[in-house]
């Protein structure tokens, strides 16, 4: 028999990952989830914060790459760091090994904090560009892949970015995802898609 206390415990947020290729519109999808009341977070924003504020990360980067990757104020210059690592797979792998566990810890702590609130949000959506590439899908209840035709993506960003070569093809991501959105229409269509996802799973 379920105790009265157990019956009144709020459900934890459903954990949703949003992933997809460069220029597909992952960030816009994340904003749509926020508009519909989900708690949201971006892995890229966590990385930017770590590079800016984490002294341990800064020291490790300087030890590896030297002071050439620092800006005038002594912080990590993301553009300079990118020029070093995006053309060198070994250096990029090292940087991701430094940052990835910290990003995961921040996400887990954030999700636990949400679940501990008296009235937690029904969903917690996270933008994770390298979700399948890092095996991160196991930490989420549902995965949404956002995709778009190449010509649409080319209008939004530089899809020749070196990072693109390291991504699993969209066809494979689509096969493994729980939901797929082709992001080549107006924001109203994206909002309807997100509302429908939340209605189904949260």
BALOBA-1460 file (C-alpha; in Angstrom, 3 decimals):
// residues 202
<rec num="1" residu="x" x="0.000" y="0.000" z="0.000"/>
<rec num="2" residu="x" x="1.368" y="3.429" z="-0.922"/>
<rec num="3" residu="x" x="1.918" y="5.748" z="2.012"/>
<rec num="4" residu="x" x="0.295" y="9.202" z="2.081"/>
<rec num="5" residu="x" x="3.781" y="10.740" z="1.978"/>
<rec num="6" residu="x" x="4.738" y="8.809" z="-1.141"/>
<rec num="7" residu="x" x="1.498" y="9.790" z="-2.880"/>
<rec num="8" residu="x" x="2.141" y="13.491" z="-2.336"/>
<rec num="9" residu="x" x="5.781" y="13.552" z="-3.466"/>
<rec num="10" residu="x" x="6.088" y="15.660" z="-6.626"/>
<rec num="11" residu="x" x="7.341" y="13.854" z="-9.741"/>
<rec num="12" residu="x" x="10.876" y="14.624" z="-10.796"/>
<rec num="13" residu="x" x="11.306" y="16.579" z="-14.021"/>
<rec num="14" residu="x" x="11.433" y="14.474" z="-17.162"/>
<rec num="15" residu="x" x="14.992" y="14.819" z="-18.478"/>
<rec num="16" residu="x" x="15.045" y="15.820" z="-22.162"/>
<rec num="17" residu="x" x="18.149" y="16.140" z="-24.334"/>
<rec num="18" residu="x" x="18.083" y="18.326" z="-27.437"/>
<rec num="19" residu="x" x="20.771" y="17.531" z="-29.974"/>
<rec num="20" residu="x" x="21.497" y="17.934" z="-33.680"/>
<rec num="21" residu="x" x="23.993" y="19.268" z="-36.160"/>
<rec num="22" residu="x" x="25.492" y="22.733" z="-36.377"/>
<rec num="23" residu="x" x="22.933" y="25.281" z="-37.571"/>
<rec num="24" residu="x" x="19.972" y="22.941" z="-37.086"/>
<rec num="25" residu="x" x="18.343" y="25.182" z="-34.485"/>
<rec num="26" residu="x" x="18.980" y="23.438" z="-31.164"/>
<rec num="27" residu="x" x="19.138" y="26.719" z="-29.251"/>
<rec num="28" residu="x" x="15.840" y="27.885" z="-30.699"/>
<rec num="29" residu="x" x="14.267" y="24.583" z="-29.667"/>
<rec num="30" residu="x" x="15.625" y="25.065" z="-26.149"/>
<rec num="31" residu="x" x="14.027" y="28.521" z="-26.036"/>
<rec num="32" residu="x" x="10.733" y="26.986" z="-27.120"/>
<rec num="33" residu="x" x="10.878" y="24.556" z="-24.183"/>
<rec num="34" residu="x" x="11.494" y="27.503" z="-21.858"/>
<rec num="35" residu="x" x="8.462" y="29.299" z="-23.298"/>
<rec num="36" residu="x" x="6.389" y="26.227" z="-22.454"/>
<rec num="37" residu="x" x="7.506" y="26.134" z="-18.837"/>
<rec num="38" residu="x" x="10.391" y="23.654" z="-18.902"/>
<rec num="39" residu="x" x="13.585" y="24.307" z="-16.998"/>
<rec num="40" residu="x" x="16.379" y="24.670" z="-19.546"/>
<rec num="41" residu="x" x="20.170" y="24.541" z="-19.653"/>
<rec num="42" residu="x" x="22.821" y="24.605" z="-22.358"/>
<rec num="43" residu="x" x="25.953" y="22.473" z="-22.292"/>
<rec num="44" residu="x" x="27.743" y="25.135" z="-24.325"/>
<rec num="45" residu="x" x="26.876" y="27.778" z="-21.739"/>
<rec num="46" residu="x" x="28.216" y="25.543" z="-18.965"/>
<rec num="47" residu="x" x="31.458" y="25.121" z="-20.915"/>
<rec num="48" residu="x" x="31.734" y="28.887" z="-21.390"/>
<rec num="49" residu="x" x="31.236" y="29.410" z="-17.668"/>
<rec num="50" residu="x" x="33.871" y="26.817" z="-16.792"/>
<rec num="51" residu="x" x="36.379" y="28.445" z="-19.135"/>
<rec num="52" residu="x" x="35.608" y="31.836" z="-17.633"/>
<rec num="53" residu="x" x="35.286" y="31.070" z="-13.930"/>
<rec num="54" residu="x" x="36.896" y="27.745" z="-13.006"/>
<rec num="55" residu="x" x="40.464" y="28.318" z="-11.819"/>
<rec num="56" residu="x" x="41.326" y="24.625" z="-11.985"/>
<rec num="57" residu="x" x="40.240" y="24.466" z="-15.612"/>
<rec num="58" residu="x" x="42.199" y="27.619" z="-16.430"/>
<rec num="59" residu="x" x="45.382" y="26.264" z="-14.822"/>
<rec num="60" residu="x" x="45.106" y="22.977" z="-16.688"/>
<rec num="61" residu="x" x="44.592" y="24.772" z="-20.010"/>
<rec num="62" residu="x" x="47.574" y="27.069" z="-19.463"/>
<rec num="63" residu="x" x="49.742" y="24.096" z="-18.494"/>
<rec num="64" residu="x" x="48.742" y="22.367" z="-21.711"/>
<rec num="65" residu="x" x="48.660" y="25.220" z="-24.226"/>
<rec num="66" residu="x" x="50.575" y="28.093" z="-22.654"/>
<rec num="67" residu="x" x="49.561" y="31.683" z="-22.051"/>
<rec num="68" residu="x" x="48.889" y="32.238" z="-25.751"/>
<rec num="69" residu="x" x="45.310" y="31.090" z="-25.159"/>
<rec num="70" residu="x" x="44.651" y="33.771" z="-22.522"/>
<rec num="71" residu="x" x="43.112" y="37.166" z="-23.130"/>
<rec num="72" residu="x" x="44.396" y="40.503" z="-21.832"/>
<rec num="73" residu="x" x="42.672" y="40.015" z="-18.488"/>
<rec num="74" residu="x" x="44.211" y="36.589" z="-17.920"/>
<rec num="75" residu="x" x="41.073" y="34.613" z="-18.719"/>
<rec num="76" residu="x" x="40.780" y="31.872" z="-21.316"/>
<rec num="77" residu="x" x="40.279" y="33.347" z="-24.786"/>
<rec num="78" residu="x" x="37.771" y="30.928" z="-26.335"/>
<rec num="79" residu="x" x="38.559" y="32.030" z="-29.882"/>
<rec num="80" residu="x" x="42.297" y="31.504" z="-29.389"/>
<rec num="81" residu="x" x="41.689" y="28.163" z="-27.711"/>
<rec num="82" residu="x" x="39.394" y="27.113" z="-30.539"/>
<rec num="83" residu="x" x="42.060" y="27.882" z="-33.123"/>
<rec num="84" residu="x" x="44.399" y="25.493" z="-31.316"/>
<rec num="85" residu="x" x="42.072" y="22.573" z="-30.651"/>
<rec num="86" residu="x" x="39.675" y="22.464" z="-33.591"/>
<rec num="87" residu="x" x="42.473" y="21.692" z="-36.005"/>
<rec num="88" residu="x" x="44.029" y="19.012" z="-33.808"/>
<rec num="89" residu="x" x="41.946" y="15.990" z="-32.793"/>
<rec num="90" residu="x" x="44.326" y="14.974" z="-29.996"/>
<rec num="91" residu="x" x="44.196" y="18.430" z="-28.396"/>
<rec num="92" residu="x" x="40.415" y="18.590" z="-28.768"/>
<rec num="93" residu="x" x="40.045" y="15.158" z="-27.161"/>
<rec num="94" residu="x" x="42.182" y="16.343" z="-24.241"/>
<rec num="95" residu="x" x="40.085" y="19.487" z="-23.766"/>
<rec num="96" residu="x" x="36.826" y="17.556" z="-23.891"/>
<rec num="97" residu="x" x="38.158" y="15.044" z="-21.370"/>
<rec num="98" residu="x" x="38.900" y="17.995" z="-19.069"/>
<rec num="99" residu="x" x="35.524" y="19.683" z="-19.500"/>
<rec num="100" residu="x" x="33.038" y="16.870" z="-20.067"/>
<rec num="101" residu="x" x="33.001" y="15.375" z="-16.542"/>
<rec num="102" residu="x" x="32.538" y="18.850" z="-15.077"/>
<rec num="103" residu="x" x="29.650" y="19.605" z="-17.419"/>
<rec num="104" residu="x" x="27.981" y="16.326" z="-16.425"/>
<rec num="105" residu="x" x="28.422" y="17.076" z="-12.715"/>
<rec num="106" residu="x" x="26.823" y="20.493" z="-13.152"/>
<rec num="107" residu="x" x="23.904" y="19.019" z="-15.059"/>
<rec num="108" residu="x" x="23.324" y="16.271" z="-12.472"/>
<rec num="109" residu="x" x="23.452" y="18.771" z="-9.607"/>
<rec num="110" residu="x" x="21.053" y="21.093" z="-11.449"/>
<rec num="111" residu="x" x="18.595" y="18.312" z="-12.109"/>
<rec num="112" residu="x" x="18.738" y="17.144" z="-8.489"/>
<rec num="113" residu="x" x="18.093" y="20.709" z="-7.326"/>
<rec num="114" residu="x" x="15.076" y="20.937" z="-9.620"/>
<rec num="115" residu="x" x="13.711" y="17.632" z="-8.363"/>
<rec num="116" residu="x" x="14.077" y="18.764" z="-4.760"/>
<rec num="117" residu="x" x="11.899" y="21.833" z="-5.184"/>
<rec num="118" residu="x" x="8.407" y="21.803" z="-3.635"/>
<rec num="119" residu="x" x="6.935" y="22.213" z="-7.110"/>
<rec num="120" residu="x" x="9.503" y="21.029" z="-9.654"/>
<rec num="121" residu="x" x="9.068" y="21.807" z="-13.347"/>
<rec num="122" residu="x" x="7.513" y="19.034" z="-15.368"/>
<rec num="123" residu="x" x="10.511" y="18.840" z="-17.699"/>
<rec num="124" residu="x" x="14.188" y="19.758" z="-17.716"/>
<rec num="125" residu="x" x="15.561" y="20.258" z="-21.236"/>
<rec num="126" residu="x" x="19.277" y="20.457" z="-21.994"/>
<rec num="127" residu="x" x="20.955" y="21.377" z="-25.267"/>
<rec num="128" residu="x" x="23.741" y="18.811" z="-25.794"/>
<rec num="129" residu="x" x="25.546" y="19.116" z="-29.155"/>
<rec num="130" residu="x" x="27.690" y="15.975" z="-28.662"/>
<rec num="131" residu="x" x="25.062" y="13.811" z="-27.002"/>
<rec num="132" residu="x" x="25.443" y="10.571" z="-28.952"/>
<rec num="133" residu="x" x="29.129" y="11.168" z="-29.590"/>
<rec num="134" residu="x" x="29.813" y="11.026" z="-25.842"/>
<rec num="135" residu="x" x="27.267" y="8.370" z="-24.878"/>
<rec num="136" residu="x" x="25.317" y="11.007" z="-22.966"/>
<rec num="137" residu="x" x="21.872" y="9.793" z="-24.026"/>
<rec num="138" residu="x" x="21.868" y="7.345" z="-21.099"/>
<rec num="139" residu="x" x="21.446" y="10.269" z="-18.686"/>
<rec num="140" residu="x" x="18.161" y="11.394" z="-20.253"/>
<rec num="141" residu="x" x="14.632" y="10.082" z="-20.361"/>
<rec num="142" residu="x" x="13.955" y="11.326" z="-23.887"/>
<rec num="143" residu="x" x="16.058" y="12.603" z="-26.784"/>
<rec num="144" residu="x" x="14.964" y="15.124" z="-29.400"/>
<rec num="145" residu="x" x="16.967" y="15.502" z="-32.586"/>
<rec num="146" residu="x" x="16.614" y="18.844" z="-34.360"/>
<rec num="147" residu="x" x="17.623" y="18.755" z="-37.993"/>
<rec num="148" residu="x" x="17.327" y="20.987" z="-41.061"/>
<rec num="149" residu="x" x="18.162" y="20.798" z="-44.776"/>
<rec num="150" residu="x" x="21.805" y="21.660" z="-45.599"/>
<rec num="151" residu="x" x="20.854" y="24.843" z="-47.432"/>
<rec num="152" residu="x" x="18.899" y="26.104" z="-44.414"/>
<rec num="153" residu="x" x="21.736" y="25.314" z="-42.031"/>
<rec num="154" residu="x" x="24.214" y="27.080" z="-44.316"/>
<rec num="155" residu="x" x="22.192" y="30.278" z="-44.008"/>
<rec num="156" residu="x" x="22.343" y="30.095" z="-40.202"/>
<rec num="157" residu="x" x="25.990" y="29.267" z="-39.576"/>
<rec num="158" residu="x" x="29.249" y="27.987" z="-41.011"/>
<rec num="159" residu="x" x="28.459" y="24.293" z="-41.480"/>
<rec num="160" residu="x" x="32.019" y="23.727" z="-42.685"/>
<rec num="161" residu="x" x="33.068" y="24.151" z="-39.054"/>
<rec num="162" residu="x" x="35.716" y="21.546" z="-38.170"/>
<rec num="163" residu="x" x="33.474" y="20.255" z="-35.405"/>
<rec num="164" residu="x" x="30.942" y="19.044" z="-37.962"/>
<rec num="165" residu="x" x="33.294" y="16.308" z="-39.147"/>
<rec num="166" residu="x" x="33.221" y="14.735" z="-35.692"/>
<rec num="167" residu="x" x="29.438" y="14.509" z="-35.442"/>
<rec num="168" residu="x" x="27.409" y="11.373" z="-35.989"/>
<rec num="169" residu="x" x="25.358" y="11.800" z="-39.209"/>
<rec num="170" residu="x" x="21.813" y="13.074" z="-38.770"/>
<rec num="171" residu="x" x="20.361" y="9.870" z="-40.221"/>
<rec num="172" residu="x" x="21.879" y="7.874" z="-37.372"/>
<rec num="173" residu="x" x="20.756" y="10.386" z="-34.755"/>
<rec num="174" residu="x" x="17.231" y="10.341" z="-36.144"/>
<rec num="175" residu="x" x="17.144" y="6.550" z="-35.972"/>
<rec num="176" residu="x" x="18.081" y="6.618" z="-32.286"/>
<rec num="177" residu="x" x="15.963" y="9.589" z="-31.167"/>
<rec num="178" residu="x" x="12.582" y="9.574" z="-29.451"/>
<rec num="179" residu="x" x="11.395" y="12.689" z="-31.304"/>
<rec num="180" residu="x" x="12.617" y="14.443" z="-34.450"/>
<rec num="181" residu="x" x="11.896" y="17.976" z="-35.626"/>
<rec num="182" residu="x" x="12.821" y="19.296" z="-39.074"/>
<rec num="183" residu="x" x="13.472" y="22.931" z="-38.278"/>
<rec num="184" residu="x" x="12.847" y="24.670" z="-41.595"/>
<rec num="185" residu="x" x="9.625" y="26.525" z="-40.815"/>
<rec num="186" residu="x" x="8.314" y="29.357" z="-38.625"/>
<rec num="187" residu="x" x="8.704" y="29.517" z="-34.852"/>
<rec num="188" residu="x" x="5.002" y="28.811" z="-34.466"/>
<rec num="189" residu="x" x="5.571" y="25.328" z="-35.908"/>
<rec num="190" residu="x" x="8.426" y="24.711" z="-33.492"/>
<rec num="191" residu="x" x="6.272" y="25.856" z="-30.579"/>
<rec num="192" residu="x" x="3.515" y="23.441" z="-31.599"/>
<rec num="193" residu="x" x="6.008" y="20.597" z="-31.811"/>
<rec num="194" residu="x" x="7.409" y="21.342" z="-28.364"/>
<rec num="195" residu="x" x="3.926" y="21.641" z="-26.862"/>
<rec num="196" residu="x" x="3.070" y="18.261" z="-28.349"/>
<rec num="197" residu="x" x="6.206" y="16.638" z="-26.950"/>
<rec num="198" residu="x" x="5.509" y="17.946" z="-23.470"/>
<rec num="199" residu="x" x="1.922" y="16.796" z="-23.657"/>
<rec num="200" residu="x" x="3.097" y="13.263" z="-24.456"/>
<rec num="201" residu="x" x="5.898" y="12.851" z="-21.950"/>
<rec num="202" residu="x" x="5.407" y="15.288" z="-19.093"/>
